[in-house]
Amino acid sequence: MTDAVPKIQPARLAVLLSGSGRTLDNLVEHIDQGTLDATIKVVVGSRECLGVEKAKQAGIPTLVCETGIDARTLDRVCDEHAIDWVILAGYLKLVPITDRVRGRVINIHPSLLPSFGGKGMHGMHVHRAVVEAARRGEINETGCTVHFADEEFDQGAIIEQRRCEVTPSETPEQVAARVFELECDCLPNAIRSVLSRCTH
């Protein structure tokens, strides 16, 4: 008789957000469906927002840091909740990369990085810039990128990207809707990929 192999526990996630919580909803859906072996232990908001309210209603511990989470608070929160991975789900502040979380912070960005990234490039700012570039004939595709976060906005190593066509006749809102559909599959898949390569 051989010893049973111990089951690896679900990855313990901290989700950082600044807005509606649509990406949080998507992660919760994948977890509930059993397609993402993880559990969300805490949600941190950069402001009081719908995403924070959704977390409260779901019974997930929440914290709001109006000026952005600082290094000491991030480490404390991760230690208190035994966090394995920090997921940036539309979080608009620069996250301090401490020794506690280095290589463990994952961001989703609504463009094909390195294009249309950097400080101030988020949400509709990105999609408007993409459409303007398409109208100038500079690009014919867009998409989303999941990457490891580092000390600079949108600069870390890319984990996965998804692509879609963009045409000059489209509105930023139309592009945003199509890119978000890609994000809903790309982020959980990228997290699964990282979890399959790492122990936590």
C-alpha positions, 0 to 999 in steps of 0.5 A: 500500500502506497501513501496517498499523494496529498491534495494541493489546496486551492490557491488563496487569492487576494483580488485588488480592484477599483471599479465595477468588479466584473473581473471579480465576478468572472473569477468567482464564476470560474471558481464556483464552476470548478474550472479554477482551483482557487479561493478568494480570501480578501478583496482590496479596493482603491476606493469604495466601489461596486466591486468592493460592495459585491465582495462584502455581499459575498462575505469576502473580507474587504479593505479600502485603501484610498491612496493605494495599498502601501507595502506594509499593508500589502504584506500584512494583508497577505500574511493575515490571509495566507495569500498565494497570489495577488490578482489585479482586476482593474486596479488603477494604482501602482502596487508595491512589489515587496519580497513577500509578493514578488513574482506573485502579482498578476495583472490583466490589461485590455490591450496587446502589451507592450502597445497601449500600456503605461501610466494612465492607460486603463479602461476606455482610455485604452480602447479610445487610443486603439480605435484612433490608431485603427483609424490612422491605419496603424493597427488592425487588431487588439486584445488583452494581456495577462502578465506578472506585475513589477515596479512599472505599469504594464511592464512585467513578463507576459503570461498570455495574450488573446487577440481580436480584430479592430476596424476603423468603423468601430466605437471604443465601446464596441471594442471594449465589449469584445476585449472584455469577452477575451479577458473573461477566458484569458485571465482564468486560463493564465492563472491556471497555467501559472498554478500548474507550473508553481507550487503554492 
